[in-house]
Amino acid sequence: MSKTTRATKALEQAGIAFAVKTYDYDPNADRIGLQAAEALGETPERVLKTLMALVDDKPVCVIVPSDREVSMKKLAAAFGGKSAQMMKPADAERITGYKVGGISPFGQMRKVRVALEEAALGHERVYLNGGQRGLQIHMAPADILTAAQAIAAPLVA
């Protein structure tokens, strides 16, 4: 497995400190984020999942703890929209250039607005997808905001 992806290159170019960790990705896992947390030996609230959604029919990227669900009402409010829904997997792959299960908020093919669950800022470092299934980036949550030009907001139900 290559440890260099568009996501890691984007972080390097931005001068953001991060580490890379790999794990055995299970394509049959019911919840990929929870499987990643278990494989990494981390608590689910420190292993974040990256999801693609639509707010008022415009694509957005959402980063939340792997054991939580996104509140569509809170997501819409975070971006000043009226409605939100999850994006279809095929659309998410086309817009990001990543495979589902490997979507990273960094280095996406198309620049979209990004929101990070504000509770993640309570951790010194978190894991999130590195642009490839089985590849996680370990970094400070504040650096996620900087690198992804993201907002922090309450996003979970």
C-alpha positions, -999 to 999 in steps of 0.1 A, spaced: 0 0 0 13 34 -10 15 59 19 14 88 -5 -20 100 -18 -34 133 -30 -44 139 7 -9 134 21 6 155 -7 -19 183 0 -9 183 37 28 183 29 23 212 5 4 231 32 32 225 57 8 206 81 23 181 106 8 146 103 16 109 106 3 81 86 -9 48 99 -22 18 80 -46 -9 90 -63 -39 75 -94 -25 58 -124 -48 59 -147 -40 29 -175 -61 45 -175 -42 78 -210 -29 88 -195 4 99 -161 12 83 -152 39 108 -157 16 138 -137 -11 121 -109 14 116 -110 24 152 -109 -12 164 -80 -20 140 -60 10 152 -67 3 189 -83 37 193 -116 49 208 -142 57 181 -145 94 191 -108 98 181 -112 81 147 -132 104 124 -152 94 94 -154 116 63 -188 117 46 -201 136 16 -234 152 17 -256 178 -1 -268 210 16 -294 227 -6 -282 204 -34 -246 216 -31 -218 191 -22 -202 194 12 -177 173 32 -186 164 68 -161 150 94 -176 134 125 -166 107 151 -169 72 137 -194 62 164 -218 91 157 -244 99 131 -247 133 113 -278 153 121 -291 166 88 -308 195 105 -275 206 122 -255 200 90 -278 223 70 -277 249 98 -238 248 98 -237 259 62 -267 283 64 -289 259 44 -324 247 46 -320 210 39 -293 183 39 -290 147 27 -263 122 23 -247 120 -11 -250 88 -32 -217 68 -30 -211 70 -68 -215 108 -67 -191 111 -37 -165 91 -56 -169 112 -87 -166 145 -69 -138 135 -45 -118 112 -67 -115 88 -38 -132 54 -33 -159 52 -5 -141 40 26 -111 60 16 -125 95 12 -103 123 27 -112 159 31 -78 168 17 -68 167 -20 -103 162 -33 -108 166 -71 -133 193 -66 -131 219 -38 -161 217 -15 -170 233 18 -159 212 48 -173 210 84 -157 193 114 -177 181 144 -167 207 171 -163 180 197 -132 167 178 -114 199 189 -113 185 224 -87 159 214 -50 166 210 -48 144 179 -73 124 159 -73 100 129 -91 105 97 -90 90 62 -59 95 42 -73 91 7 -70 53 5 -88 24 21 -68 13 51 -47 45 53 -53 69 82 -38 103 89 -30 112 125 -31 149 132 -43 178 154 -79 187 149 -71 224 146 -48 215 117 -78 199 100 -96 232 101 -66 250 86 -57 224 59 -93 219 48 -104 255 53 -131 239 74 -156 252 99 -162 236 133 -198 232 142 -222 208 162 -230 182 135 -240 150 153 -274 138 164 
